[in-house]
């Protein structure tokens, strides 16, 4: 009888220890999951700021480079995709498209000296450069938070507890796009023949 009681008490202590460990690890997973959500919110804020700056920049460039309708259309489509995206993965993909289109727009400015000296364009370009820096910082923080979360739920015994609690890896990382590694190619029509 004493052995059975000792075995029951021992099993109870083990169950209590595992339960306490589970609760502690699950709470830490919630904290890390919330850190990912908070980091994403910061990314979302700076992406929205850039999306809000782009129409003003496009209108300024249009005044000097009206023949660049393809680039303007690409920017409008990419901006709409970014604003309409619902999930982080969709917004990350749309952001890549917008970055490519925006790079082509800024490359156009190099061929218009009057545009490069326009105060409004210079101010918008400075604001955009500052926003791009903020985006880079927030994307890095977001990727670090996702990596920390994924690492934590992947370690043993956290992976067992994560499975029990329904925590899954988050694979919505920002990564460089293939288009982002290429130099934008801009071609201008030659002078009109008279």
N, C-alpha and C positions, 0 to 999 in steps of 0.2 A: 504494500500500500504506500509506503514511504517513497519507493522508487517511482511509482506512477505519479504521485503528487509532485515529486521533484521534476519529472519529465514534463508534466503539464506546466509547471511554473517556468521551467527553462524554455519551453516552446512559447509561452506567453511573453517572456522577456525578449526572445528573438523576434516574435511577431511585432511587439511594441517597438523594438529598435528598427526593424525594416519599415514599419509604418511611419515612424518619426523621420527616417531617412527619406522616404517617399515624399512626405509632406514638405520637408525642407527643400528637396531637389525640385519638386513641382513648383513651389513658390519661386525658386530661382529661375525656372524656365519662364514663368509668367513675367518676371522682372525683365529678363532678356528679350522676350517677345515684345513687351511694351517699349523697350529701348529701340528695337527695330522699327516699330510703328512711329515712334517719336522722330527717329532719324528720317524716316520716309516723309513725314509731315514737313520737315525742314526742306528736304529736296523738292517737294511739291510746291512749297512757297516760292522758292527761287526760280523754279521752272515757270511758275505762273507770272512772276515778275518779268522774266525774259519774254514770255509770250505777250505780255502787255506792252513791252517796249517795241516789239517788232513792227507792228503796224505803222508807228510813227517813223521808224527808220526806213521802212519800205516807201512810204509816201515821200520822204525827203529824197530818196534815191530816184524815185519815179520822175521827179521834177527835172532831173539831169539826164537820166538814162531810160527814156520811155520805150526804147526798142527792146528792152530786156524782159519782155512779157513772160517768157518761159520761166525765168528765175522767180519772178513775182508770183506766178501761178504755183510753182513748186513750194514756195514759202507758205502761201495761203493754205495749200493742201496739208502740208506738214504741221502747221499751227493748228488747223482744225482737228487733225488726228490726235495731236497732243492734248488739246482741250477736251476732246471726246473720249479719250482713253479712260477706262474704269479701274483697271488693276495696275499695280506697280509694273508688272511685266509689259503690259500694253503701253504704259507711259514711257518706260525705258526704250522700247522699240521706236515709238513716235519721236522721242527726244533725239534718237540717232538720225532719223530722217530730217528733223528740223536743223540739227547741227550742220548736216551736209548742205542743205539749201541756204542756210545763213552764211556758210563759208563761201558759197558761190556769189552771194550778194555782196559780201565785203570785198571779194576779189574784183568785182565790177568797179568798185570805187577807185581802185588803183588806176583805172584808165580814164578817169574823169577828174582832171586837176581842179576844176571849179567846185566839184562836189567835195573833194578832200579839203578845200579851204572854207566850206560853208560852216558857219558857227553852229547851226542847228544839227547838222550831220555830225560834227565833231563832238558836240555835247552828248548826242544819242550814242555815238560810238564809244565814248568814255563810260557812259552808264552801262552799256552792253558789256564792255570789257570788265567792269566791276562785277556785274551780275554773273558773267561767265566764271570769274574767280570764285564767287560765292557758290556757284553750282558745283565747281570742282571740289571745293572743300566739303560741301554737304554730301556729295556723292561718295567721297572717300569715307566720311563718317558713317554713312549708311552702309556701305560695303563692309566696313569694320564691324558694325553692329550685327549685320547678317552673318558674317564669318564667326563672330563670338558666339552668337546664338546656335549656329549650326555645329560648331565645335563642341559646345556644352552638351547639346542633346545627342551628339554622336559618341561621347565618351561612356564607357561602362562604369557604373550601372545606370547612368543617366539615360542611355538609350532604351533600357528596359522600362524605366519609369516614364520616359517620353512616349513610348508605345502605349503604355497603360493610360496615360493622361491625354492622348490624342495629339501630341505635339509632333509636327512633321518638319523636315528640313525646308528651308526657304531658299529657292534657287534664283530669285529675282535680283541678280547682281547687275550693276552697271559694268559694261565691258566695252572696250573700243570697238567701233564698227569697222568693217572692212573699208567702207567708203571714207571713214574718218582718217584713214591712213594715207589716202591719196591726196595729191595736190589738186585743187579744183582746176578744171580746164575751162577757160572762158574764151569764146571766140566772138569777134565782133564782125559785123558785115563790113566789107570794104566800102570805099566811097562810091556813092551812086554815080553811074555813068550818065553823062549829059549829052 
